[in-house]
Amino acid sequence: MDPKNTPLTGDQCEIEIDFIEGYRSQLPAVIEEIIGSITGERSISHFNSALIPSKESVIEILEELKDLLFPGYYRKQEIHTYSLSYQIGSGVNRVFENLAAQIARSIRHECRRLNSLCTQCLDRGQKEALAFLKKIPPIRRILAGDVQAAYDGDPAAKSLDEIIFSYPCILAITVYRIAHELHIQGVPLLPRIMTEYAHSITGIDIHPGALVGKNFFVDHGTGVVIGETTEIGDRVKIYQGVTLGALSFPKDSEGNIIRGRKRHPTLEDEVTIYSNATILGPVVIGARSVIGGNTWITHDVAPDTVVTIEQPGLRFRDGNEE
């Protein structure tokens, strides 16, 4: 008989149970140590505080909003004009309820964090959710321009449908445009959760505080970083690996970072930036300029300028050489 399949005797079973319980008896001490670390390190613990927004609910909101912004593209069932009122109406109602609740949580959390008395979180949540939903038509119009810019800027694209269905830049830009509107409404925390979610699945990191103009296209997109105070004009195109970042962080007399100052680049209309270019600081890249790949820029660039690095020297040798 195979020893592995041999039944245990009663004595052996008791030994096995005692063996397991010997480890289990140490768990209360482990639990106490974990609790001690939680109460001692409040910076990475969240208790005795207001509920923060639910990430799962935020993702649900974004999925519902995608259906409102691109109707007929993401639902499992077909959408027809005769059912449009019902389907859009039900979607709007679901977004309103969920978004209002998550905005209220964000506001309540911010009030607690700043020790500021607030008794109107639910009312403000509904007010801001309604204000956002009224912006859906203009957001749809600007997204239509972004989709067209992707089609016009990529000869590999076969149709607008292909771009909406499959291009990561459209997802990242869509989430950014949603989050940006909530950001300018003064909704805390929620916009950043949204854009970091998009960042995690597309590799494109656009801060909700950035200002991005019309007909924006990010080709390929992986590794793109667009900082909080970046300003981007109309008809701008950037490629993968581009960083629009800060050169340095000014600090106060106590060594704390001074927040809220302009520290990221401004790109004027019709600028093109090729892959892996890095532009740092509050510099201005003039209209219609072209920034070549792998460049490092920390100074203003005049309009209609082409910036490239010098052609590196290449050495060719026979593969059989020692």
Protein Blocks (a to p, Z undefined) as FASTA:
>chain_A
ZZklpccdfklmmmmmmmmmmmmmmmmmmmmmmmmmmmmmmmlgcehiacdddfklmmmm
mmmmmmmmmghklpmbdcdfklmmmmmmmmmmmmmmmmmmmmmmmmmmmmmmnopacfkl
mmmmmmmmmmmmmmmmmmmmmmmmmmmmmmmmmmkbgbfklmmmmmmklmmmmmmmmmmm
mmmnopghklmmmmmmmmmmnopacdfkbccdehiacehjiopacdfklccdehiacdeh
iacddfbdcddfkopacehiafbdcddehiacdehiacedjddcdehiacdehiacfbdc
dehiacdddddddddddfkbZZ
